[in-house]
Amino acid sequence: MPHDPSKTWLDALALLERDEAYLRLGAIAVMKRLTADNKDLVAPSAEVLQRALHQWEKDEPDLHQDVQTAAKELVATLTGQDPQQPGGPGRSS
């Protein structure tokens, strides 16, 4: 059975909605791998992760630091931004 990157990407999106840090980390890792091979998934992945970060920061002040770091680093990679700079991924300007 051939691998369907779009289906895998949708599965990763579903895992981002879960509360468990290990599932979110797995979803971010899957997105990182998928975007390396499928450039058409780069922009939507960056957008989804940016929205997720904003939502998590608003709703989950005790968000697992590894999840936040992994998401910010992947957004920075996908968008070509520095995650430590103001206005970078997951930060309000």
N, CA, C and O of each residue as an XYZ file, in Angstrom:
372
protein
N       0.843     -1.178      0.000
C       0.000      0.000      0.000
C       0.890      1.243      0.000
O       1.754      1.377      0.866
N       0.693      2.145     -0.949
C       1.536      3.342     -1.042
C       1.292      4.296      0.131
O       0.194      4.384      0.680
N       2.341      4.989      0.479
C       2.278      5.980      1.565
C       1.566      7.232      1.066
O       1.889      7.743     -0.007
N       0.607      7.724      1.830
C      -0.133      8.936      1.473
C       0.242     10.046      2.449
O      -0.279     10.083      3.564
N       1.143     10.958      2.048
C       1.582     12.020      2.949
C       0.427     12.890      3.458
O       0.454     13.345      4.601
N      -0.569     13.119      2.631
C      -1.699     13.956      3.052
C      -2.475     13.298      4.187
O      -2.896     13.976      5.124
N      -2.665     11.996      4.110
C      -3.372     11.268      5.166
C      -2.558     11.287      6.454
O      -3.098     11.504      7.539
N      -1.269     11.059      6.326
C      -0.391     11.086      7.496
C      -0.393     12.468      8.132
O      -0.411     12.591      9.357
N      -0.375     13.513      7.300
C      -0.400     14.888      7.797
C      -1.696     15.151      8.557
O      -1.679     15.779      9.616
N      -2.812     14.678      8.027
C      -4.099     14.855      8.717
C      -4.119     14.102     10.044
O      -4.692     14.581     11.023
N      -3.503     12.938     10.078
C      -3.395     12.194     11.336
C      -2.569     12.986     12.354
O      -2.907     13.026     13.537
N      -1.489     13.613     11.889
C      -0.658     14.435     12.780
C      -1.461     15.617     13.320
O      -1.324     15.976     14.489
N      -2.293     16.222     12.480
C      -3.134     17.327     12.946
C      -4.051     16.880     14.075
O      -4.244     17.603     15.053
N      -4.606     15.700     13.938
C      -5.493     15.175     14.981
C      -4.725     14.983     16.289
O      -5.270     15.226     17.365
N      -3.479     14.554     16.207
C      -2.683     14.360     17.416
C      -2.323     15.683     18.088
O      -2.158     15.727     19.307
N      -2.199     16.756     17.316
C      -1.917     18.063     17.912
C      -3.061     18.522     18.815
O      -2.852     19.301     19.745
N      -4.260     18.037     18.536
C      -5.436     18.419     19.323
C      -5.502     17.692     20.663
O      -6.266     18.086     21.544
N      -4.729     16.661     20.819
C      -4.746     15.875     22.058
C      -4.011     16.626     23.168
O      -3.222     17.532     22.897
N      -4.270     16.250     24.402
C      -3.654     16.926     25.540
C      -2.292     16.357     25.929
O      -1.491     17.044     26.564
N      -2.028     15.121     25.557
C      -0.797     14.468     25.985
C       0.413     15.032     25.242
O       0.418     15.114     24.014
N       1.444     15.420     26.007
C       2.641     16.019     25.419
C       3.323     15.065     24.441
O       3.786     15.490     23.383
N       3.389     13.781     24.786
C       4.094     12.838     23.910
C       3.391     12.705     22.550
O       4.057     12.485     21.538
N       2.071     12.834     22.511
C       1.359     12.773     21.233
C       1.608     14.033     20.412
O       1.780     13.970     19.195
N       1.626     15.160     21.080
C       1.926     16.417     20.374
C       3.347     16.402     19.838
O       3.589     16.829     18.708
N       4.294     15.914     20.639
C       5.683     15.828     20.172
C       5.794     14.891     18.976
O       6.523     15.179     18.027
N       5.081     13.782     19.016
C       5.074     12.857     17.886
C       4.498     13.504     16.638
O       5.020     13.317     15.538
N       3.431     14.260     16.805
C       2.810     14.944     15.667
C       3.768     15.957     15.055
O       3.862     16.071     13.833
N       4.477     16.688     15.904
C       5.438     17.680     15.409
C       6.575     16.984     14.667
O       7.024     17.470     13.629
N       7.043     15.853     15.187
C       8.100     15.090     14.520
C       7.635     14.578     13.154
O       8.388     14.608     12.181
N       6.395     14.112     13.096
C       5.836     13.639     11.825
C       5.752     14.798     10.827
O       6.096     14.639      9.656
N       5.299     15.948     11.289
C       5.201     17.109     10.401
C       6.584     17.524      9.893
O       6.740     17.903      8.732
N       7.577     17.449     10.768
C       8.939     17.799     10.362
C       9.413     16.877      9.249
O       9.984     17.330      8.256
N       9.177     15.595      9.419
C       9.594     14.613      8.407
C       8.830     14.790      7.099
O       9.412     14.736      6.016
N       7.532     14.998      7.210
C       6.712     15.160      6.007
C       7.089     16.412      5.219
O       7.123     16.388      3.989
N       7.370     17.497      5.924
C       7.702     18.742      5.225
C       9.081     18.685      4.574
O       9.363     19.443      3.646
N       9.931     17.796      5.053
C      11.245     17.634      4.426
C      11.117     17.057      3.019
O      11.911     17.372      2.133
N      10.113     16.213      2.825
C       9.933     15.550      1.528
C       8.795     16.122      0.685
O       8.722     15.856     -0.515
N       7.917     16.897      1.294
C       6.727     17.395      0.600
C       6.611     18.900      0.805
O       5.994     19.366      1.763
N       7.208     19.640     -0.099
C       7.252     21.098      0.035
C       5.858     21.728      0.036
O       5.685     22.835      0.548
N       4.871     21.046     -0.525
C       3.516     21.583     -0.524
C       2.890     21.551      0.869
O       1.850     22.171      1.089
N       3.503     20.843      1.806
C       2.988     20.794      3.186
C       3.671     21.813      4.100
O       3.274     21.959      5.256
N       4.689     22.521      3.603
C       5.435     23.460      4.441
C       4.550     24.603      4.933
O       4.452     24.825      6.140
N       3.909     25.325      4.029
C       3.097     26.484      4.435
C       1.933     26.087      5.340
O       1.733     26.720      6.377
N       1.152     25.050      4.981
C       0.058     24.696      5.883
C       0.546     24.194      7.247
O      -0.115     24.422      8.260
N       1.684     23.520      7.280
C       2.217     23.041      8.556
C       2.632     24.213      9.438
O       2.335     24.234     10.633
N       3.318     25.186      8.845
C       3.730     26.368      9.609
C       2.510     27.109     10.144
O       2.500     27.544     11.295
N       1.493     27.251      9.321
C       0.276     27.955      9.737
C      -0.427     27.222     10.882
O      -0.834     27.844     11.864
N      -0.567     25.921     10.756
C      -1.236     25.123     11.789
C      -0.463     25.195     13.101
O      -1.056     25.372     14.165
N       0.850     25.059     13.029
C       1.654     25.094     14.248
C       1.634     26.472     14.904
O       1.603     26.575     16.130
N       1.652     27.520     14.102
C       1.575     28.866     14.669
C       0.247     29.073     15.390
O       0.209     29.619     16.493
N      -0.836     28.638     14.763
C      -2.144     28.755     15.424
C      -2.199     27.915     16.693
O      -2.732     28.356     17.711
N      -1.648     26.704     16.633
C      -1.642     25.832     17.809
C      -0.842     26.470     18.943
O      -1.273     26.449     20.096
N       0.311     27.032     18.622
C       1.125     27.684     19.647
C       0.371     28.822     20.319
O       0.364     28.932     21.545
N      -0.261     29.662     19.518
C      -1.031     30.778     20.082
C      -2.148     30.263     20.978
O      -2.392     30.809     22.054
N      -2.820     29.220     20.535
C      -3.922     28.653     21.321
C      -3.403     28.028     22.615
O      -3.975     28.234     23.685
N      -2.323     27.268     22.510
C      -1.755     26.634     23.698
C      -1.285     27.677     24.701
O      -1.524     27.537     25.900
N      -0.615     28.726     24.219
C      -0.114     29.758     25.124
C      -1.261     30.485     25.821
O      -1.127     30.915     26.966
N      -2.367     30.617     25.137
C      -3.544     31.277     25.712
C      -4.263     30.366     26.701
O      -4.624     30.793     27.798
N      -4.467     29.119     26.312
C      -5.295     28.199     27.097
C      -4.525     27.314     28.070
O      -5.099     26.800     29.029
N      -3.237     27.136     27.830
C      -2.460     26.197     28.634
C      -1.163     26.850     29.125
O      -0.095     26.607     28.563
N      -1.254     27.671     30.162
C      -0.041     28.343     30.641
C       1.021     27.366     31.137
O       2.199     27.717     31.202
N       0.621     26.155     31.483
C       1.582     25.150     31.944
C       1.935     24.143     30.840
O       2.259     22.989     31.118
N       1.867     24.595     29.601
C       2.192     23.751     28.452
C       3.584     23.139     28.622
O       4.531     23.828     29.002
N       3.695     21.860     28.340
C       4.974     21.154     28.442
C       6.018     21.892     27.603
O       5.806     22.144     26.417
N       7.135     22.233     28.222
C       8.164     23.042     27.560
C       8.705     22.375     26.297
O       9.006     23.066     25.324
N       8.835     21.054     26.294
C       9.349     20.365     25.106
C       8.419     20.533     23.911
O       8.880     20.655     22.777
N       7.115     20.540     24.160
C       6.144     20.728     23.080
C       6.284     22.131     22.513
O       6.346     22.317     21.298
N       6.332     23.103     23.390
C       6.453     24.486     22.948
C       7.746     24.706     22.156
O       7.732     25.343     21.103
N       8.852     24.179     22.665
C      10.141     24.332     21.999
C      10.146     23.654     20.633
O      10.582     24.247     19.646
N       9.667     22.422     20.574
C       9.648     21.687     19.299
C       8.789     22.401     18.264
O       9.179     22.510     17.101
N       7.627     22.884     18.677
C       6.741     23.580     17.745
C       7.384     24.872     17.254
O       7.355     25.165     16.059
N       7.963     25.643     18.166
C       8.595     26.905     17.769
C       9.779     26.665     16.835
O       9.966     27.399     15.864
N      10.566     25.651     17.125
C      11.723     25.353     16.275
C      11.297     24.918     14.876
O      11.907     25.319     13.885
N      10.253     24.100     14.797
C       9.798     23.673     13.471
C       9.200     24.845     12.705
O       9.452     24.983     11.508
N       8.423     25.682     13.358
C       7.869     26.863     12.682
C       9.010     27.741     12.177
O       8.962     28.239     11.053
N      10.033     27.930     13.005
C      11.177     28.740     12.589
C      11.860     28.136     11.363
O      12.235     28.856     10.438
N      12.016     26.831     11.361
C      12.630     26.147     10.217
C      11.774     26.324      8.966
O      12.291     26.622      7.889
N      10.473     26.138      9.113
C       9.571     26.198      7.967
C       9.421     27.607      7.415
O       9.216     27.786      6.214
N       9.522     28.604      8.278
C       9.317     29.988      7.844
C      10.616     30.749      7.646
O      10.615     31.864      7.126
N      11.725     30.149      8.059
C      13.010     30.821      7.927
C      13.212     31.931      8.942
O      14.008     32.841      8.712
N      12.499     31.870     10.068
C      12.613     32.886     11.115
C      13.428     32.360     12.276
O      13.604     31.152     12.429
N      13.923     33.273     13.091
C      14.631     32.920     14.320
C      13.612     32.869     15.452
O      12.992     33.891     15.746
N      13.413     31.717     16.101
C      12.396     31.607     17.147
C      12.695     32.447     18.376
O      11.809     32.654     19.205
N      13.922     32.937     18.518
C      14.280     33.729     19.682
C      14.020     35.225     19.481
O      14.065     35.995     20.440
N      13.753     35.631     18.257
C      13.539     37.040     17.968
C      12.095     37.439     18.242
O      11.185     36.649     17.990
N      11.862     38.650     18.755
C      10.493     39.134     18.912
C       9.773     39.103     17.573
O      10.340     39.454     16.538
N       8.539     38.685     17.608
C       7.772     38.585     16.376
C       7.991     37.276     15.659
O       7.378     37.024     14.622
N       8.873     36.424     16.206
C       9.129     35.106     15.627
C       7.969     34.192     15.925
O       6.975     34.627     16.506
N       8.070     32.935     15.543
C       6.966     31.999     15.741
C       6.566     31.876     17.211
O       7.411     31.743     18.096
N       5.280     31.923     17.439
C       4.756     31.727     18.777
C       4.897     32.931     19.675
O       4.555     32.861     20.856
N       5.381     34.013     19.157
C       5.542     35.218     19.963
C       4.681     36.331     19.401
O       4.530     36.463     18.186
N       4.127     37.116     20.277
C       3.372     38.256     19.791
C       4.313     39.432     19.671
O       5.220     39.594     20.488
N       4.105     40.259     18.655
C       5.012     41.371     18.445
C       4.521     42.614     19.101
O       5.174     43.654     19.020
